[in-house]
Amino acid sequence: MKRLPGAGWLVLIGGGEFSFGETLAVDQAWLEKAGDGAVGFLPTASGSSDYYENFAEYLEGGFERKADIIPVYRGRDARRGKNAERIDGCAAVYVGGGVTDELLTTLEGSVVLESLGRKLGGGGVIIAIAGAAQAFGCYARSLFGGNNISGLNWLPGGVVEPNFDPGHDRRLRRLMSESGVTWGLGLPASSAVFFGPDNQVDLIGTSFLLEEPDGDLQILKGS
């Protein structure tokens, strides 16, 4: 498993409700890697400002960290230099879950996507959960019709299936059948994979690795 090069961390979370403490261990771990400053929140995949408000309350109450919204809801928002500057000024950026298609369509070719790349390259932390985590693979599963669509390709040769159940792995295997895909990551809720500099990979919870469409699932155990 690998991701684009850079001095920062890309954290992919399978899912889970932070308000119920389901991602507590994961959130503690990525916050420890983030430098001083606010955590930017991208609501793009969900389109919900309520999501941000709940997340900000969670960070403040549980970790005494401030969250700032990066108001990217549609393509024109992603093209605004001000939103790219907001990302540049954050210690970390949390990409909220929701509809993968919306995230990909909105960020495509934008200055906001470029700023996320700078954040990873420069030592920052990018966190993505559930449908947003899937977007960072080279392919993602569309919510509309179930077809596979091009992802952000931050995981060369890799695809991600969030909220993964190893007893129902058909969707991950279908993603693995796309041209150029060499590995697939199944991420159950509350589990996370941390992709760090120099190919470092840290795990929290149990994840699953697939190296060919009809191969056996490999169990990846973390803390």
C-alpha positions as CSV (number, residue, x, y, z in Angstrom):
1,M,0.0,0.0,0.0
2,K,1.3,3.4,-0.9
3,R,0.2,7.0,-1.5
4,L,1.5,10.0,-3.3
5,P,4.8,11.2,-1.9
6,G,4.9,14.0,0.7
7,A,6.0,14.9,4.2
8,G,2.5,14.8,5.7
9,W,0.0,12.1,6.6
10,L,-3.1,10.9,4.8
11,V,-5.5,9.3,7.2
12,L,-8.4,7.2,5.8
13,I,-11.2,6.2,8.2
14,G,-13.7,3.5,7.3
15,G,-16.6,5.3,9.0
16,G,-18.2,5.6,12.4
17,E,-20.1,8.3,14.4
18,F,-17.7,10.6,16.2
19,S,-20.6,11.8,18.4
20,F,-20.9,8.3,19.8
21,G,-17.2,7.9,20.4
22,E,-16.8,5.4,17.5
23,T,-13.7,7.2,16.1
24,L,-12.3,8.4,19.3
25,A,-9.0,6.5,19.1
26,V,-8.5,7.4,15.5
27,D,-9.1,11.1,16.1
28,Q,-6.8,11.2,19.1
29,A,-4.0,9.7,16.9
30,W,-4.3,12.1,13.9
31,L,-4.6,15.1,16.2
32,E,-1.3,14.1,17.8
33,K,0.3,14.2,14.3
34,A,-1.2,17.6,13.5
35,G,0.7,20.8,14.4
36,D,-0.7,23.8,16.2
37,G,-3.6,25.6,14.6
38,A,-7.2,25.0,13.6
39,V,-8.5,21.9,11.9
40,G,-10.2,22.8,8.6
41,F,-13.5,20.9,7.8
42,L,-14.6,20.3,4.2
43,P,-18.4,19.6,4.1
44,T,-18.3,19.0,0.3
45,A,-19.4,15.4,0.3
46,S,-22.4,15.9,2.6
47,G,-23.4,19.5,1.7
48,S,-24.4,19.9,5.4
49,S,-23.3,22.8,7.6
50,D,-24.8,20.9,10.6
51,Y,-22.1,18.3,10.1
52,Y,-19.4,20.9,10.6
53,E,-21.1,22.4,13.7
54,N,-21.3,19.0,15.4
55,F,-17.7,18.2,14.4
56,A,-16.5,21.5,15.8
57,E,-18.3,21.0,19.1
58,Y,-16.8,17.5,19.3
59,L,-13.2,18.7,18.7
60,E,-13.6,21.6,21.2
61,G,-15.2,19.5,23.9
62,G,-13.1,16.4,23.5
63,F,-9.7,17.7,22.5
64,E,-9.8,21.5,23.0
65,R,-9.0,22.0,19.3
66,K,-10.7,24.6,17.1
67,A,-12.3,23.7,13.8
68,D,-12.9,26.1,10.9
69,I,-15.3,25.4,8.1
70,I,-13.9,25.5,4.5
71,P,-17.2,26.3,2.7
72,V,-16.9,24.3,-0.4
73,Y,-20.3,23.1,-1.5
74,R,-20.2,23.4,-5.3
75,G,-17.6,23.8,-8.1
76,R,-17.4,27.5,-7.9
77,D,-16.5,27.3,-4.2
78,A,-13.7,25.0,-5.0
79,R,-12.3,27.5,-7.5
80,R,-12.1,30.3,-5.0
81,G,-8.6,31.3,-3.9
82,K,-9.9,32.2,-0.5
83,N,-10.9,28.6,0.2
84,A,-7.5,27.4,-0.9
85,E,-5.9,29.9,1.5
86,R,-8.1,28.6,4.3
87,I,-6.7,25.2,3.7
88,D,-3.1,26.5,3.5
89,G,-3.6,28.1,6.9
90,C,-4.9,24.9,8.7
91,A,-2.8,22.4,10.7
92,A,-5.0,19.6,9.3
93,V,-8.0,19.2,7.0
94,Y,-10.9,16.8,7.8
95,V,-12.8,15.8,4.7
96,G,-16.3,14.8,6.0
97,G,-18.2,11.8,4.7
98,G,-21.1,11.8,2.4
99,V,-21.6,11.2,-1.4
100,T,-18.3,10.3,-3.1
101,D,-19.6,11.6,-6.5
102,E,-20.3,15.0,-5.1
103,L,-16.8,15.3,-3.6
104,L,-15.1,14.2,-6.8
105,T,-17.1,16.4,-9.1
106,T,-16.7,19.5,-7.0
107,L,-13.0,19.2,-6.4
108,E,-12.0,18.2,-9.9
109,G,-9.3,20.5,-11.3
110,S,-9.8,23.0,-8.6
111,V,-7.4,25.2,-6.5
112,V,-8.9,23.6,-3.4
113,L,-7.7,20.2,-4.6
114,E,-4.3,21.7,-5.3
115,S,-4.1,23.2,-1.8
116,L,-4.9,19.8,-0.3
117,G,-2.0,18.3,-2.3
118,R,0.3,21.1,-0.9
119,K,-0.9,20.3,2.6
120,L,0.1,16.7,2.2
121,G,3.4,17.5,0.6
122,G,4.3,20.1,3.1
123,G,3.8,18.0,6.3
124,G,0.2,18.6,7.1
125,V,-2.5,16.0,7.8
126,I,-5.4,15.2,5.6
127,I,-8.2,13.0,7.1
128,A,-11.1,11.5,5.1
129,I,-13.9,9.4,6.4
130,A,-16.3,6.9,4.8
131,G,-17.3,8.0,1.3
132,A,-14.7,10.7,1.3
133,A,-12.0,8.1,2.1
134,Q,-13.0,6.1,-1.0
135,A,-12.5,9.2,-3.2
136,F,-8.7,9.1,-2.7
137,G,-8.3,5.8,-4.5
138,C,-7.7,5.6,-8.3
139,Y,-11.4,4.5,-8.6
140,A,-14.5,4.9,-6.5
141,R,-18.0,3.4,-6.6
142,S,-20.6,5.8,-7.7
143,L,-23.7,6.1,-5.6
144,F,-25.7,6.5,-8.8
145,G,-26.0,3.2,-10.6
146,G,-23.1,1.6,-8.8
147,N,-20.7,2.1,-11.6
148,N,-17.0,2.7,-10.9
149,I,-15.7,6.2,-11.5
150,S,-12.3,7.8,-11.5
151,G,-11.0,8.9,-8.1
152,L,-8.5,11.4,-7.0
153,N,-5.7,8.8,-7.5
154,W,-3.8,9.7,-4.3
155,L,-3.3,5.9,-3.8
156,P,-1.4,4.7,-6.9
157,G,-2.9,1.4,-8.0
158,G,-5.2,1.4,-4.9
159,V,-8.9,1.5,-4.2
160,V,-10.8,1.8,-0.9
161,E,-14.1,0.4,0.3
162,P,-15.3,2.1,3.5
163,N,-17.7,0.6,6.1
164,F,-16.3,-2.7,5.0
165,D,-17.8,-6.0,6.0
166,P,-15.4,-8.9,5.1
167,G,-18.4,-11.2,4.7
168,H,-19.7,-9.0,1.9
169,D,-16.7,-8.1,-0.2
170,R,-18.2,-8.0,-3.7
171,R,-17.9,-4.2,-4.0
172,L,-14.2,-4.2,-3.2
173,R,-13.6,-7.0,-5.6
174,R,-15.4,-5.1,-8.3
175,L,-13.2,-2.1,-7.8
176,M,-10.2,-4.4,-8.0
177,S,-11.2,-5.5,-11.4
178,E,-10.5,-2.1,-13.0
179,S,-7.5,-1.6,-15.2
180,G,-4.3,-0.7,-13.3
181,V,-5.6,-1.6,-9.8
182,T,-3.1,-3.7,-7.9
183,W,-4.5,-3.5,-4.3
184,G,-7.7,-2.9,-2.5
185,L,-8.2,-1.8,1.1
186,G,-11.4,-2.7,3.0
187,L,-11.9,-0.3,5.9
188,P,-14.6,-1.2,8.5
189,A,-16.1,1.5,10.6
190,S,-13.9,2.8,13.4
191,S,-10.8,1.5,11.6
192,A,-8.2,3.6,10.0
193,V,-5.0,3.5,7.9
194,F,-2.4,6.3,8.3
195,F,-0.2,6.8,5.3
196,G,2.9,8.7,6.3
197,P,6.1,9.9,4.8
198,D,8.7,7.4,3.4
199,N,6.0,4.7,2.9
200,Q,5.2,4.5,6.6
201,V,1.8,2.9,7.3
202,D,0.2,2.8,10.7
203,L,-3.1,1.1,11.6
204,I,-5.8,1.5,14.1
205,G,-8.4,-1.3,14.3
206,T,-8.7,-4.2,11.8
207,S,-8.5,-3.6,8.1
208,F,-8.4,-5.9,5.1
209,L,-6.0,-6.0,2.1
210,L,-6.8,-7.5,-1.3
211,E,-4.1,-7.9,-3.9
212,E,-6.1,-9.5,-6.7
213,P,-9.8,-9.6,-7.5
214,D,-10.3,-13.2,-6.7
215,G,-7.6,-13.5,-4.0
216,D,-8.0,-14.0,-0.3
217,L,-8.5,-11.1,2.1
218,Q,-5.4,-10.4,4.2
219,I,-6.2,-9.2,7.8
220,L,-4.3,-6.1,8.9
221,K,-4.2,-5.7,12.6
222,G,-3.6,-2.4,14.3
223,S,-3.7,-1.0,17.8
